[in-house]
Amino acid sequence: MWASVDTSDNVTKVYTRPTAITYGDVNYPQNVMTSWSNAELATIGVYPVVTDSSNYEDPAYYINTNETFTYYDSVSVGGTTYTDTVVGAYGTATPMSLDDTTTTDPVTGETTTTPGLKSNAISVQNQEAYGILQPSDWYVVRKSENGTAIPTDWDNWRESIRTTYQSQVTMINACTTVPELQALYVYSDDDPDDDNPPTRPLPEFPPSPDQTS
C-alpha cells in the first residue's frame, strides 16, 4: 500500500494496489510503485504505508473506526521504527451491544428489536445442536410410530447434546462484558506435549456413538 503526500505533509490519496499517477506534468506508470525504491518514490511524493492495528478489534464483536492516514518523518509501529512513512491507524473500537436493543419508530410506533451478541451466540449454538441431532431424529420418529426403543447409547447422547446446549446458554448469558464473551471461544492447550486437543471454556458438543465406536 502507498500514499501520495503533498508538500505540507498531508496525505492526499491512498493506493491499495500499484496505480498510474501524475506528479507535476509527468505521468508515471503503475509499475513505479513496485520497481522504484522508497527513496525514488519520495521524489514524486509517494510513500509506503504501514498499518498500525493496535486499536483494531475483532469485527464480530466491535465496531472499528475508519482507518486514518498520517505521514511521519520517523515513527515506531509494533516495535519497528520507520522513516518517511505513512501510517494507517484506527481509533478506539466500540464494543457491540451484548443484549438485544429495541427501538420505536416515532411515526408509526412500531418497535424493532436488534439481537445482541449474546442472542446471536445462543442462536449459533442452537443451530449447531439442531444440525447435530437431526441425522438421528429417525430414532425418535421410529419410537413414536411403532414404539421401538431408542438405543440407550444414542438416547443418552442426544440428551447430552441438549444438556451441553443448556450449559452453553447459561455461560453466554452470564457474560457482562464483550471480552468475557470472546474468552468463551478462546482455545488453550495447557500441555502442548500431550495428545489431548486444545480446549475452550464454552463446552463442546460430544461426538455421537458412531464417532466414538
Accessible surface in RSA format (square Angstrom, percent):
REM  Atomic radii and reference values for relative SASA: ProtOr
REM  Chains: A
REM  Algorithm: Lee & Richards
REM  Probe-radius: 1.40
REM  Slices: 20
REM RES _ NUM      All-atoms   Total-Side   Main-Chain    Non-polar    All polar
REM                ABS   REL    ABS   REL    ABS   REL    ABS   REL    ABS   REL
RES MET A   1    85.28  44.2  50.23  33.2  35.06  83.5  50.04  42.5  35.24  46.7
RES TRP A   2    37.80  15.2  37.80  18.3   0.00   0.0  28.05  15.0   9.75  15.8
RES ALA A   3     0.00   0.0   0.00   0.0   0.00   0.0   0.00   0.0   0.00   0.0
RES SER A   4    20.38  17.2  20.38  27.2   0.00   0.0  14.37  30.6   6.01   8.4
RES VAL A   5    13.83   9.1   2.53   2.3  11.30  27.2   2.99   2.6  10.83  29.4
RES ASP A   6    56.68  39.7  42.44  42.2  14.24  33.7  34.13  80.3  22.55  22.5
RES THR A   7   142.65 101.5 105.39 106.8  37.26  88.8  86.56 116.3  56.09  84.8
RES SER A   8    81.13  68.6  55.49  74.1  25.64  59.1  28.03  59.7  53.09  74.4
RES ASP A   9    77.60  54.4  67.32  67.0  10.28  24.3  13.36  31.4  64.23  64.1
RES ASN A  10    83.00  57.2  79.57  76.9   3.43   8.3  20.73  49.9  62.27  60.2
RES VAL A  11    38.88  25.6   9.30   8.4  29.57  71.3   9.30   8.1  29.57  80.2
RES THR A  12    87.20  62.0  50.52  51.2  36.68  87.4  48.74  65.5  38.46  58.1
RES LYS A  13   121.08  59.1 114.58  70.3   6.51  15.5  69.21  62.3  51.88  55.3
RES VAL A  14    44.36  29.2  22.57  20.4  21.79  52.5  22.57  19.6  21.79  59.1
RES TYR A  15    17.69   8.3  14.33   8.2   3.36   8.7   7.94   6.0   9.75  12.0
RES THR A  16   100.72  71.6  73.38  74.4  27.34  65.2  55.76  74.9  44.96  68.0
RES ARG A  17   169.59  71.2 168.19  85.7   1.40   3.3  54.66  74.7 114.94  69.7
RES PRO A  18    44.75  32.6  38.67  35.2   6.08  22.1  38.67  31.9   6.08  37.8
RES THR A  19    46.33  33.0  44.48  45.1   1.85   4.4  38.52  51.7   7.81  11.8
RES ALA A  20    65.02  59.8  47.84  73.8  17.18  39.1  48.13  67.8  16.89  44.8
RES ILE A  21    16.86   9.6   8.35   6.2   8.52  20.5  15.72  11.3   1.14   3.1
RES THR A  22    89.96  64.0  59.08  59.9  30.88  73.6  38.65  51.9  51.31  77.6
RES TYR A  23    99.94  46.7  96.42  54.9   3.52   9.2  63.42  47.7  36.52  45.0
RES GLY A  24    67.05  82.7   0.00   N/A  67.05  82.7  40.51 111.2  26.54  59.4
RES ASP A  25   149.80 104.9 114.75 114.2  35.05  82.9  38.74  91.2 111.05 110.8
RES VAL A  26    77.42  50.9  74.97  67.9   2.45   5.9  77.42  67.3   0.00   0.0
RES ASN A  27   116.49  80.3  95.50  92.3  20.99  50.5  31.03  74.7  85.46  82.6
RES TYR A  28    40.47  18.9  38.38  21.8   2.10   5.5  17.80  13.4  22.67  27.9
RES PRO A  29    78.24  57.0  70.58  64.3   7.66  27.8  77.48  64.0   0.76   4.7
RES GLN A  30   105.39  58.9 104.22  76.2   1.17   2.8  17.42  37.1  87.97  66.7
RES ASN A  31    84.14  58.0  81.97  79.2   2.17   5.2  27.40  66.0  56.74  54.8
RES VAL A  32     5.70   3.8   5.70   5.2   0.00   0.0   5.70   5.0   0.00   0.0
RES MET A  33     5.51   2.9   0.00   0.0   5.51  13.1   0.00   0.0   5.51   7.3
RES THR A  34    92.88  66.1  57.33  58.1  35.55  84.7  48.55  65.2  44.33  67.0
RES SER A  35    79.49  67.2  41.89  55.9  37.60  86.6  44.71  95.2  34.78  48.7
RES TRP A  36    80.78  32.4  68.91  33.4  11.87  27.9  48.12  25.7  32.66  53.0
RES SER A  37    58.90  49.8  46.08  61.5  12.83  29.5  51.74 110.2   7.16  10.0
RES ASN A  38    90.22  62.2  83.49  80.7   6.74  16.2  24.14  58.1  66.09  63.9
RES ALA A  39    75.78  69.7  61.00  94.1  14.77  33.6  69.08  97.3   6.70  17.7
RES GLU A  40    86.45  49.6  84.33  63.8   2.12   5.0  31.27  60.5  55.18  45.1
RES LEU A  41     1.18   0.7   1.18   0.8   0.00   0.0   1.18   0.8   0.00   0.0
RES ALA A  42    32.42  29.8  21.18  32.7  11.24  25.6  21.52  30.3  10.91  28.9
RES THR A  43    97.67  69.5  72.83  73.8  24.84  59.2  73.98  99.4  23.68  35.8
RES ILE A  44     9.04   5.1   6.10   4.5   2.94   7.1   6.10   4.4   2.94   8.0
RES GLY A  45     8.14  10.0   0.00   N/A   8.14  10.0   7.43  20.4   0.71   1.6
RES VAL A  46     0.20   0.1   0.20   0.2   0.00   0.0   0.20   0.2   0.00   0.0
RES TYR A  47    32.57  15.2  32.57  18.5   0.00   0.0   3.67   2.8  28.90  35.6
RES PRO A  48    28.47  20.7  28.47  26.0   0.00   0.0  28.47  23.5   0.00   0.0
RES VAL A  49    18.70  12.3   0.27   0.2  18.43  44.4   0.27   0.2  18.43  50.0
RES VAL A  50    27.66  18.2  24.07  21.8   3.60   8.7  27.66  24.0   0.00   0.0
RES THR A  51    61.80  44.0  41.50  42.1  20.30  48.4  26.27  35.3  35.53  53.7
RES ASP A  52    38.03  26.6  36.86  36.7   1.18   2.8   1.42   3.3  36.62  36.5
RES SER A  53    64.47  54.5  50.92  68.0  13.55  31.2  32.17  68.5  32.29  45.2
RES SER A  54    92.80  78.4  52.82  70.5  39.98  92.1  53.55 114.0  39.25  55.0
RES ASN A  55    66.61  45.9  62.15  60.1   4.46  10.7   4.20  10.1  62.41  60.3
RES TYR A  56    92.48  43.2  76.00  43.2  16.48  42.9  48.81  36.7  43.68  53.8
RES GLU A  57    68.16  39.1  65.53  49.6   2.63   6.3   5.77  11.2  62.40  50.9
RES ASP A  58    64.62  45.3  52.65  52.4  11.97  28.3  21.13  49.7  43.48  43.4
RES PRO A  59    77.95  56.8  68.33  62.3   9.61  34.9  68.75  56.8   9.20  57.2
RES ALA A  60    62.22  57.2  42.25  65.2  19.96  45.4  52.72  74.2   9.49  25.1
RES TYR A  61    35.74  16.7  35.74  20.3   0.00   0.0  17.26  13.0  18.48  22.8
RES TYR A  62    26.39  12.3  23.69  13.5   2.70   7.0  11.38   8.6  15.00  18.5
RES ILE A  63   107.49  61.2 102.14  76.1   5.35  12.9 105.55  76.0   1.94   5.3
RES ASN A  64    32.05  22.1   9.61   9.3  22.44  54.0   7.86  18.9  24.19  23.4
RES THR A  65    56.59  40.2  43.69  44.3  12.90  30.7  51.78  69.6   4.80   7.3
RES ASN A  66   132.53  91.4 121.25 117.2  11.29  27.2  29.23  70.4 103.30  99.8
RES GLU A  67    44.40  25.5  25.71  19.4  18.69  44.5   8.62  16.7  35.77  29.2
RES THR A  68    88.94  63.3  84.77  85.9   4.17   9.9  69.70  93.6  19.23  29.1
RES PHE A  69    55.34  27.7  33.34  20.6  22.00  57.2  33.34  20.2  22.00  63.0
RES THR A  70    64.16  45.6  61.89  62.7   2.27   5.4  40.57  54.5  23.59  35.7
RES TYR A  71    27.31  12.7  14.16   8.1  13.15  34.2   5.38   4.0  21.92  27.0
RES TYR A  72    83.74  39.1  80.53  45.8   3.21   8.4  46.60  35.0  37.14  45.8
RES ASP A  73    98.49  69.0  88.68  88.3   9.81  23.2  31.96  75.2  66.53  66.4
RES SER A  74    69.07  58.4  48.19  64.3  20.88  48.1  31.87  67.9  37.20  52.1
RES VAL A  75    27.40  18.0  19.97  18.1   7.43  17.9  27.40  23.8   0.00   0.0
RES SER A  76    74.99  63.4  48.57  64.8  26.42  60.9  33.25  70.8  41.74  58.5
RES VAL A  77    16.95  11.2  11.14  10.1   5.81  14.0  13.49  11.7   3.45   9.4
RES GLY A  78    85.74 105.7   0.00   N/A  85.74 105.7  45.21 124.1  40.53  90.8
RES GLY A  79    76.87  94.8   0.00   N/A  76.87  94.8  35.54  97.5  41.34  92.6
RES THR A  80    68.95  49.0  65.51  66.4   3.44   8.2  38.26  51.4  30.69  46.4
RES THR A  81    93.22  66.3  67.86  68.8  25.36  60.4  41.18  55.3  52.04  78.7
RES TYR A  82    68.97  32.2  65.42  37.2   3.55   9.2  40.12  30.2  28.85  35.6
RES THR A  83    92.29  65.6  77.55  78.6  14.74  35.1  47.35  63.6  44.94  67.9
RES ASP A  84    67.78  47.5  65.59  65.3   2.19   5.2  11.66  27.4  56.13  56.0
RES THR A  85     3.52   2.5   3.52   3.6   0.00   0.0   0.20   0.3   3.32   5.0
RES VAL A  86     0.00   0.0   0.00   0.0   0.00   0.0   0.00   0.0   0.00   0.0
RES VAL A  87     8.93   5.9   7.84   7.1   1.09   2.6   7.84   6.8   1.09   3.0
RES GLY A  88     0.00   0.0   0.00   N/A   0.00   0.0   0.00   0.0   0.00   0.0
RES ALA A  89    31.05  28.6  30.79  47.5   0.26   0.6  30.88  43.5   0.17   0.5
RES TYR A  90    42.87  20.0  35.28  20.1   7.59  19.8  10.58   7.9  32.30  39.8
RES GLY A  91    33.38  41.2   0.00   N/A  33.38  41.2  28.34  77.8   5.05  11.3
RES THR A  92   116.31  82.7 100.07 101.5  16.23  38.7  68.09  91.5  48.21  72.9
RES ALA A  93    11.63  10.7   1.06   1.6  10.57  24.0   1.06   1.5  10.57  28.0
RES THR A  94    78.69  56.0  77.17  78.2   1.52   3.6  47.11  63.3  31.58  47.7
RES PRO A  95    72.91  53.1  61.04  55.6  11.88  43.2  61.04  50.4  11.88  73.8
RES MET A  96    62.97  32.6  55.64  36.8   7.33  17.4  43.36  36.9  19.61  26.0
RES SER A  97    54.78  46.3  36.40  48.6  18.38  42.3  37.51  79.9  17.27  24.2
RES LEU A  98    22.34  12.4  17.27  12.4   5.06  12.7  17.27  12.1   5.06  13.6
RES ASP A  99    85.18  59.7  80.61  80.2   4.57  10.8  31.34  73.8  53.84  53.7
RES ASP A 100    70.99  49.7  47.89  47.7  23.10  54.6  15.90  37.4  55.09  54.9
RES THR A 101    62.33  44.3  57.51  58.3   4.82  11.5  49.34  66.3  12.99  19.6
RES THR A 102    86.48  61.5  54.72  55.5  31.75  75.7  36.53  49.1  49.95  75.5
RES THR A 103    89.65  63.8  84.00  85.2   5.65  13.5  72.53  97.4  17.13  25.9
RES THR A 104    81.58  58.0  58.60  59.4  22.98  54.8  40.36  54.2  41.21  62.3
RES ASP A 105    61.84  43.3  52.58  52.3   9.26  21.9  15.19  35.8  46.64  46.5
RES PRO A 106   131.43  95.8  90.31  82.3  41.12 149.5 101.02  83.4  30.41 189.0
RES VAL A 107   134.63  88.6 103.36  93.6  31.27  75.4 107.50  93.4  27.14  73.6
RES THR A 108    86.92  61.8  51.75  52.5  35.16  83.8  58.56  78.7  28.36  42.9
RES GLY A 109    45.35  55.9   0.00   N/A  45.35  55.9  26.98  74.0  18.37  41.1
RES GLU A 110   122.81  70.5 114.42  86.6   8.39  20.0  41.21  79.7  81.60  66.6
RES THR A 111    89.51  63.7  62.25  63.1  27.26  65.0  30.08  40.4  59.43  89.8
RES THR A 112    85.28  60.7  81.23  82.3   4.05   9.6  54.64  73.4  30.64  46.3
RES THR A 113    77.50  55.1  54.37  55.1  23.13  55.1  34.40  46.2  43.10  65.2
RES THR A 114    77.67  55.2  75.55  76.6   2.12   5.1  51.15  68.7  26.53  40.1
RES PRO A 115    74.17  54.1  64.21  58.5   9.96  36.2  64.50  53.3   9.67  60.1
RES GLY A 116     3.69   4.6   0.00   N/A   3.69   4.6   3.69  10.1   0.00   0.0
RES LEU A 117    16.77   9.3  14.07  10.1   2.70   6.8  14.12   9.9   2.66   7.1
RES LYS A 118    27.73  13.5  27.73  17.0   0.00   0.0   8.24   7.4  19.49  20.8
RES SER A 119    42.12  35.6  33.08  44.1   9.04  20.8  16.58  35.3  25.54  35.8
RES ASN A 120    73.26  50.5  70.81  68.4   2.45   5.9  23.11  55.6  50.15  48.5
RES ALA A 121    13.83  12.7   6.88  10.6   6.94  15.8  13.40  18.9   0.43   1.1
RES ILE A 122    32.64  18.6  32.64  24.3   0.00   0.0  32.64  23.5   0.00   0.0
RES SER A 123    47.76  40.4  42.24  56.4   5.51  12.7  27.31  58.1  20.45  28.7
RES VAL A 124    88.77  58.4  86.98  78.7   1.79   4.3  87.43  76.0   1.34   3.6
RES GLN A 125     5.35   3.0   5.35   3.9   0.00   0.0   0.10   0.2   5.25   4.0
RES ASN A 126    71.55  49.3  70.22  67.9   1.33   3.2   6.84  16.5  64.71  62.5
RES GLN A 127   119.34  66.7 110.42  80.7   8.91  21.2  40.69  86.6  78.65  59.7
RES GLU A 128    75.78  43.5  65.07  49.2  10.71  25.5  31.93  61.8  43.85  35.8
RES ALA A 129     9.71   8.9   9.71  15.0   0.00   0.0   9.71  13.7   0.00   0.0
RES TYR A 130   135.26  63.2 129.98  74.0   5.29  13.8 101.36  76.2  33.91  41.8
RES GLY A 131    38.58  47.6   0.00   N/A  38.58  47.6  26.83  73.6  11.74  26.3
RES ILE A 132    53.32  30.3  41.58  31.0  11.74  28.3  47.90  34.5   5.42  14.7
RES LEU A 133    23.11  12.9  23.11  16.5   0.00   0.0  23.11  16.2   0.00   0.0
RES GLN A 134    92.98  52.0  86.02  62.9   6.96  16.6  20.00  42.6  72.98  55.4
RES PRO A 135    99.28  72.4  73.92  67.4  25.35  92.2  86.06  71.1  13.21  82.1
RES SER A 136     3.98   3.4   3.13   4.2   0.86   2.0   3.98   8.5   0.01   0.0
RES ASP A 137    47.89  33.5  47.87  47.6   0.02   0.0  21.82  51.4  26.07  26.0
RES TRP A 138   128.25  51.5 122.70  59.4   5.55  13.0 109.22  58.2  19.03  30.9
RES TYR A 139    25.79  12.0  25.62  14.6   0.16   0.4   4.14   3.1  21.64  26.7
RES VAL A 140    63.10  41.5  62.43  56.5   0.66   1.6  62.43  54.2   0.66   1.8
RES VAL A 141    77.84  51.2  75.44  68.3   2.40   5.8  77.84  67.6   0.00   0.0
RES ARG A 142    70.05  29.4  67.73  34.5   2.32   5.5  29.81  40.7  40.23  24.4
RES LYS A 143   107.46  52.4 101.29  62.2   6.17  14.7  49.04  44.1  58.42  62.2
RES SER A 144    96.64  81.7  58.42  78.0  38.23  88.1  32.22  68.6  64.43  90.3
RES GLU A 145   138.57  79.6 100.13  75.8  38.44  91.5  39.78  76.9  98.79  80.7
RES ASN A 146   103.89  71.6  67.25  65.0  36.64  88.2  40.57  97.6  63.33  61.2
RES GLY A 147    56.61  69.8   0.00   N/A  56.61  69.8  29.33  80.5  27.28  61.1
RES THR A 148    57.10  40.6  49.16  49.8   7.95  18.9  38.23  51.3  18.88  28.5
RES ALA A 149    72.99  67.1  61.98  95.7  11.01  25.0  62.56  88.1  10.43  27.6
RES ILE A 150    24.08  13.7  12.36   9.2  11.72  28.3  12.49   9.0  11.59  31.5
RES PRO A 151    48.45  35.3  36.85  33.6  11.60  42.2  48.45  40.0   0.00   0.0
RES THR A 152   101.36  72.1  92.66  93.9   8.71  20.7  58.09  78.0  43.28  65.4
RES ASP A 153    78.57  55.0  68.34  68.0  10.24  24.2  40.13  94.4  38.44  38.3
RES TRP A 154    39.07  15.7  39.07  18.9   0.00   0.0  25.53  13.6  13.54  22.0
RES ASP A 155    61.77  43.3  60.87  60.6   0.90   2.1   2.24   5.3  59.52  59.4
RES ASN A 156    92.45  63.8  85.78  82.9   6.67  16.1  27.69  66.7  64.75  62.6
RES TRP A 157    19.18   7.7  14.11   6.8   5.07  11.9  18.82  10.0   0.36   0.6
RES ARG A 158    17.47   7.3  17.47   8.9   0.00   0.0   0.22   0.3  17.25  10.5
RES GLU A 159    90.87  52.2  90.87  68.7   0.00   0.0  43.39  83.9  47.48  38.8
RES SER A 160    37.21  31.4  31.48  42.0   5.74  13.2  35.57  75.7   1.64   2.3
RES ILE A 161     0.09   0.0   0.09   0.1   0.00   0.0   0.09   0.1   0.00   0.0
RES ARG A 162    99.81  41.9  97.82  49.9   1.99   4.7  59.50  81.3  40.31  24.4
RES THR A 163    76.72  54.6  72.00  73.0   4.72  11.3  62.97  84.6  13.75  20.8
RES THR A 164    18.12  12.9  14.92  15.1   3.20   7.6   4.00   5.4  14.12  21.3
RES TYR A 165    34.51  16.1  34.51  19.6   0.00   0.0  22.25  16.7  12.27  15.1
RES GLN A 166   105.83  59.2 105.38  77.0   0.45   1.1  43.81  93.3  62.01  47.0
RES SER A 167    47.00  39.7  41.24  55.0   5.76  13.3  20.12  42.8  26.88  37.7
RES GLN A 168     0.05   0.0   0.05   0.0   0.00   0.0   0.04   0.1   0.01   0.0
RES VAL A 169    26.78  17.6  26.78  24.2   0.00   0.0  26.78  23.3   0.00   0.0
RES THR A 170    92.36  65.7  85.98  87.2   6.38  15.2  64.72  86.9  27.65  41.8
RES MET A 171    63.97  33.1  58.66  38.8   5.31  12.7  50.24  42.7  13.74  18.2
RES ILE A 172     0.09   0.1   0.09   0.1   0.00   0.0   0.09   0.1   0.00   0.0
RES ASN A 173    77.40  53.4  63.03  60.9  14.38  34.6  21.72  52.3  55.68  53.8
RES ALA A 174    71.65  65.9  45.44  70.1  26.21  59.6  57.46  80.9  14.19  37.6
RES CYS A 175     7.35   5.6   4.83   5.4   2.52   5.9   1.44   3.6   5.92   6.4
RES THR A 176   103.87  73.9  79.22  80.3  24.65  58.7  71.66  96.3  32.21  48.7
RES THR A 177    61.15  43.5  57.14  57.9   4.01   9.6  57.46  77.2   3.69   5.6
RES VAL A 178     7.85   5.2   5.37   4.9   2.48   6.0   5.37   4.7   2.48   6.7
RES PRO A 179    77.75  56.7  72.16  65.8   5.59  20.3  73.63  60.8   4.13  25.6
RES GLU A 180    79.42  45.6  72.10  54.5   7.32  17.4  37.66  72.8  41.76  34.1
RES LEU A 181     1.69   0.9   1.69   1.2   0.00   0.0   1.69   1.2   0.00   0.0
RES GLN A 182    42.78  23.9  40.28  29.4   2.50   6.0  12.99  27.6  29.80  22.6
RES ALA A 183    48.42  44.5  45.05  69.5   3.37   7.7  46.83  65.9   1.59   4.2
RES LEU A 184    16.74   9.3  16.74  12.0   0.00   0.0  16.74  11.8   0.00   0.0
RES TYR A 185    58.18  27.2  47.24  26.9  10.94  28.5  44.39  33.4  13.79  17.0
RES VAL A 186    90.63  59.6  83.98  76.0   6.66  16.0  88.03  76.5   2.60   7.1
RES TYR A 187   110.86  51.8  86.61  49.3  24.25  63.1  69.82  52.5  41.04  50.6
RES SER A 188    60.38  51.0  51.49  68.7   8.89  20.5  39.90  85.0  20.48  28.7
RES ASP A 189    62.55  43.8  37.58  37.4  24.97  59.0  18.66  43.9  43.89  43.8
RES ASP A 190   144.11 100.9 106.39 105.9  37.72  89.2  41.07  96.7 103.04 102.8
RES ASP A 191    65.67  46.0  63.51  63.2   2.16   5.1  21.95  51.7  43.72  43.6
RES PRO A 192   106.80  77.8  81.67  74.4  25.13  91.4  82.29  67.9  24.51 152.3
RES ASP A 193   134.02  93.9 100.82 100.3  33.20  78.5  33.23  78.2 100.79 100.5
RES ASP A 194    55.62  39.0  35.33  35.2  20.28  48.0  28.43  66.9  27.19  27.1
RES ASP A 195   149.10 104.4 115.33 114.8  33.77  79.8  41.54  97.8 107.56 107.3
RES ASN A 196   102.02  70.4  96.23  93.0   5.79  13.9  19.11  46.0  82.91  80.1
RES PRO A 197   100.07  72.9  89.96  82.0  10.11  36.7  96.35  79.6   3.72  23.1
RES PRO A 198    69.07  50.3  59.43  54.2   9.64  35.0  60.24  49.7   8.83  54.9
RES THR A 199    87.58  62.3  84.95  86.1   2.62   6.2  63.19  84.9  24.38  36.9
RES ARG A 200    41.54  17.4  23.54  12.0  18.00  42.8   3.06   4.2  38.48  23.3
RES PRO A 201    73.46  53.5  48.58  44.3  24.89  90.5  61.38  50.7  12.08  75.1
RES LEU A 202     0.06   0.0   0.00   0.0   0.06   0.2   0.00   0.0   0.06   0.2
RES PRO A 203    41.65  30.4  32.88  30.0   8.78  31.9  41.65  34.4   0.00   0.0
RES GLU A 204    87.36  50.2  71.03  53.7  16.33  38.9  44.85  86.8  42.51  34.7
RES PHE A 205    24.41  12.2   4.04   2.5  20.37  53.0   4.04   2.4  20.37  58.3
RES PRO A 206    43.14  31.4  35.04  31.9   8.10  29.4  40.46  33.4   2.68  16.7
RES PRO A 207    75.15  54.8  62.59  57.1  12.56  45.7  69.18  57.1   5.97  37.1
RES SER A 208    12.00  10.1  11.66  15.6   0.34   0.8   6.70  14.3   5.30   7.4
RES PRO A 209    20.87  15.2  13.41  12.2   7.46  27.1  18.53  15.3   2.35  14.6
RES ASP A 210    97.05  68.0  72.06  71.7  24.99  59.1  34.69  81.6  62.36  62.2
RES GLN A 211   130.46  73.0  94.18  68.8  36.28  86.4  32.34  68.8  98.12  74.4
RES THR A 212    90.30  64.2  54.05  54.8  36.25  86.4  46.06  61.9  44.24  66.9
RES SER A 213   128.87 108.9  58.14  77.6  70.73 162.9  78.87 168.0  49.99  70.0
END  Absolute sums over single chains surface
CHAIN  1 A    13534.6      10813.4       2721.2       7458.9       6075.7
END  Absolute sums over all chains
TOTAL         13534.6      10813.4       2721.2       7458.9       6075.7
